[in-house]
């Protein structure tokens, strides 16, 4: 029964039907604009790039009715649409009124379900072990779309959705695990209320294990979720380090065979977590990132040939230098930070315009100078701060 209701109330089906009728009764105006050349054929071809348009077959949605109409126009044949518009124009006033009344009654009777109802249906399907993997895939895709709105994300736990999604992290189906991690990352991002609920269900340690998956896509989505639950969350931060998260990041950053996207995400997370430690009021400051081997794994990324990875690594080094627990001499002697920064400057100067945008090059150069300035200052304070 749930499966049947879910299919009937699928938002994609209802939206498509609604769009069809909406376009029919808007077509008089469209036809007139086409005839006046205010809507060109190129308009129909290019509307797929409009910001209001989302691929509904891929699980997206429309932020407005305007977006619905633009999507319908963009996916229509201009000649056929014009023909349909002319057909509507030929209707008498009475016939048009009848059609409009039919549309009104259809909209009223269709009873498009609310987001809460759609979430309840998807969660019920997810909990129903008798349904197929395909049905579970569909349910997760619905939730992935719905939790983008903060109100829906806040309702996810109330409806039993967080427990259901966390359970799917152990599913044998790779794609189900990937989508489940994605949902948790989206729902928890910058949302302390949801972060706390997800953490209480023990999701973080599971996600940290998934980061090490042989599947690159699973590792990336799991890292996204780990970052979402660790950033701006003291509870998440503590659990991350309790699970030896710094070792996980070190292993990823020091292994050149690991997908570069995962290494970039790791460097970004280091920068964010280090900033969180700097802002923390706890005394003394935790020594999570004080290992010289960890520091070297980050500094080594600055020598990467990929400029984006270089930039993220520099941001991480900048934050790490500002920590009270990291030692200037570790950066100098063990990590060879000075020579790494010098090689980076040479690389920037030798890069062609095709390799690196001018503004980006200037930004990287300034960041490099900032890191060097912080490093020099830390060195000057070394006798009183480092244990020599």
DASUL-V207162 format. One record per residue. RES is the residue in one small letter. OMEGA is omega in radians with two decimals (NA if undefined). BURIAL is + if it has 16 or more other ideal C-beta (glycine too) atoms within 10 Angstrom, else -. Layout:
((RES;OMEGA;BURIAL) (RES;OMEGA;BURIAL))
//
This chain:
((x;3.13;-) (x;-3.14;+) (x;-3.14;+) (x;3.14;-) (x;-3.11;-) (x;-3.14;+) (x;-3.12;-) (x;-3.04;-) (x;3.11;+) (x;-3.09;+) (x;-3.14;+) (x;-3.13;-) (x;-3.12;-) (x;-3.13;+) (x;-3.14;+) (x;3.12;+) (x;-3.13;-) (x;3.13;+) (x;-3.11;+) (x;-3.14;-) (x;3.13;-) (x;-3.13;+) (x;-3.14;+) (x;-3.08;+) (x;3.02;-) (x;-2.95;-) (x;3.08;+) (x;3.14;+) (x;-3.13;-) (x;-3.13;+) (x;3.13;+) (x;-3.13;-) (x;3.09;-) (x;-3.13;+) (x;-3.14;-) (x;3.14;-) (x;3.06;-) (x;2.97;-) (x;-3.11;+) (x;3.10;-) (x;3.12;-) (x;3.09;-) (x;-3.12;-) (x;-3.08;+) (x;-3.01;-) (x;-3.06;-) (x;3.12;+) (x;-3.14;-) (x;-3.12;-) (x;-3.09;-) (x;-3.11;-) (x;-3.02;-) (x;3.12;+) (x;-3.13;+) (x;-3.08;-) (x;3.09;+) (x;3.14;-) (x;3.07;-) (x;-3.13;+) (x;-3.11;-) (x;-3.11;+) (x;3.13;+) (x;-3.12;-) (x;3.05;-) (x;3.08;-) (x;3.12;-) (x;3.09;+) (x;-3.08;+) (x;3.12;+) (x;3.13;+) (x;-3.12;+) (x;3.13;+) (x;-3.09;+) (x;-3.12;+) (x;-3.12;-) (x;3.01;+) (x;-3.08;-) (x;-3.11;+) (x;-3.14;-) (x;3.13;-) (x;3.11;+) (x;3.12;+) (x;3.12;-) (x;-3.14;+) (x;3.13;+) (x;3.11;-) (x;3.12;-) (x;-3.13;+) (x;-3.11;-) (x;3.13;-) (x;3.07;-) (x;-3.14;-) (x;3.14;-) (x;-3.14;-) (x;3.13;-) (x;3.12;-) (x;3.10;-) (x;3.13;-) (x;-3.14;-) (x;3.11;-) (x;3.10;-) (x;3.12;-) (x;-3.14;-) (x;-3.13;-) (x;-3.14;-) (x;3.14;-) (x;-3.12;-) (x;-3.08;-) (x;-3.10;-) (x;3.08;-) (x;3.13;-) (x;-3.07;-) (x;3.10;+) (x;3.09;-) (x;3.14;+) (x;3.13;-) (x;3.12;-) (x;3.11;+) (x;3.12;+) (x;3.14;+) (x;-3.12;+) (x;-3.13;+) (x;3.10;+) (x;3.10;+) (x;-3.11;+) (x;-3.13;+) (x;-3.08;+) (x;-3.08;-) (x;-3.13;-) (x;3.12;-) (x;-3.10;+) (x;3.07;-) (x;3.12;-) (x;3.11;-) (x;3.10;+) (x;3.07;+) (x;-3.11;-) (x;3.14;+) (x;3.14;+) (x;3.11;+) (x;3.09;+) (x;-3.13;+) (x;3.13;+) (x;3.11;+) (x;-3.01;+) (x;-3.06;+) (x;3.06;+) (x;3.10;-) (x;-3.03;-) (x;3.12;-) (x;3.11;-) (x;3.10;+) (x;3.12;+) (x;-3.13;-) (x;-3.05;+) (x;-3.14;+) (x;-3.13;+) (x;-3.10;-) (x;-3.13;+) (x;-3.07;-) (x;-3.10;+) (x;3.13;+) (x;-3.12;+) (x;-3.12;+) (x;3.12;+) (x;3.13;+) (x;-3.11;-) (x;3.08;+) (x;3.13;+) (x;-3.09;-) (x;3.14;+) (x;3.14;-) (x;-3.09;-) (x;-3.07;-) (x;3.09;-) (x;3.11;+) (x;-3.13;+) (x;-3.12;+) (x;3.13;+) (x;3.10;+) (x;3.14;+) (x;3.13;+) (x;-3.12;+) (x;3.10;+) (x;3.13;+) (x;-3.07;+) (x;-3.05;+) (x;-3.06;+) (x;3.11;+) (x;-3.12;-) (x;-3.07;+) (x;-3.12;-) (x;-3.12;-) (x;3.09;+) (x;-3.09;+) (x;-3.14;-) (x;-3.13;+) (x;3.14;+) (x;-3.14;+) (x;3.12;-) (x;3.06;+) (x;-3.06;-) (x;-2.98;+) (x;-3.13;+) (x;3.08;-) (x;-3.13;+) (x;3.12;+) (x;3.07;+) (x;-3.14;-) (x;3.11;+) (x;-3.10;+) (x;-3.11;-) (x;3.06;+) (x;3.08;-) (x;-3.12;-) (x;-3.09;-) (x;3.10;+) (x;3.13;+) (x;-3.12;+) (x;3.14;+) (x;3.10;+) (x;3.10;+) (x;3.07;+) (x;-3.14;+) (x;3.10;+) (x;3.12;+) (x;-3.13;+) (x;-3.09;+) (x;-3.11;+) (x;-3.12;+) (x;3.05;+) (x;3.12;+) (x;3.13;+) (x;3.12;-) (x;3.14;-) (x;3.13;+) (x;-3.13;+) (x;3.14;-) (x;3.13;+) (x;-3.12;+) (x;3.06;+) (x;3.10;-) (x;3.13;+) (x;-3.14;-) (x;-3.14;+) (x;3.09;+) (x;3.10;-) (x;-3.14;+) (x;3.13;+) (x;-3.14;+) (x;-3.13;-) (x;-3.06;+) (x;-3.10;+) (x;-3.11;+) (x;-3.07;-) (x;-3.13;-) (x;3.13;-) (x;-3.11;+) (x;-3.04;-) (x;3.13;-) (x;3.13;-) (x;3.11;+) (x;3.08;+) (x;3.14;+) (x;3.13;+) (x;3.13;+) (x;3.12;+) (x;-3.14;+) (x;3.09;+) (x;-3.14;+) (x;-3.11;+) (x;-3.11;+) (x;3.09;+) (x;3.09;+) (x;3.11;+) (x;3.12;+) (x;3.11;+) (x;-3.10;-) (x;-3.11;-) (x;-3.12;-) (x;-3.08;-) (x;3.09;-) (x;-0.07;-) (x;-3.13;-) (x;3.12;+) (x;-3.08;-) (x;-3.07;-) (x;-3.05;+) (x;-3.04;+) (x;-3.14;+) (x;-3.14;-) (x;3.11;-) (x;3.08;-) (x;-3.13;+) (x;-3.13;+) (x;3.12;+) (x;3.12;+) (x;-3.11;+) (x;-3.13;+) (x;3.14;+) (x;3.13;+) (x;3.13;+) (x;-3.12;+) (x;3.08;+) (x;-3.14;-) (x;-3.05;-) (x;3.14;+) (x;3.10;-) (x;3.09;+) (x;-3.10;+) (x;-3.14;+) (x;3.11;+) (x;3.10;+) (x;3.11;+) (x;3.12;+) (x;3.12;+) (x;3.12;+) (x;-3.13;+) (x;-3.12;+) (x;3.13;+) (x;-3.09;+) (x;3.10;-) (x;-3.13;+) (x;-3.02;-) (x;3.09;-) (x;-3.04;+) (x;-3.12;+) (x;-3.10;+) (x;3.03;-) (x;3.08;+) (x;-3.05;+) (x;-3.00;+) (x;-3.05;-) (x;-3.09;-) (x;-3.13;+) (x;-3.06;+) (x;-3.10;+) (x;-3.12;-) (x;3.10;-) (x;3.12;+) (x;3.13;+) (x;3.11;-) (x;3.13;-) (x;3.12;+) (x;3.11;-) (x;3.12;-) (x;3.12;+) (x;-3.11;+) (x;-3.11;-) (x;-3.08;-) (x;3.10;-) (x;3.13;-) (x;-3.14;-) (x;-3.09;-) (x;-3.02;-) (x;3.09;-) (x;-3.08;-) (x;-3.14;-) (x;3.13;-) (x;3.13;-) (x;3.12;+) (x;3.12;-) (x;3.12;-) (x;3.13;+) (x;3.13;-) (x;3.11;-) (x;3.12;+) (x;3.11;+) (x;-3.14;-) (x;3.11;-) (x;-3.14;+) (x;3.13;+) (x;3.11;-) (x;3.13;+) (x;3.13;+) (x;3.14;-) (x;3.14;-) (x;3.11;+) (x;-3.14;+) (x;-3.12;-) (x;-3.02;-) (x;-3.10;-) (x;-3.11;-) (x;-3.05;-) (x;-3.11;-) (x;3.06;-) (x;-3.07;-) (x;NA;-))
//
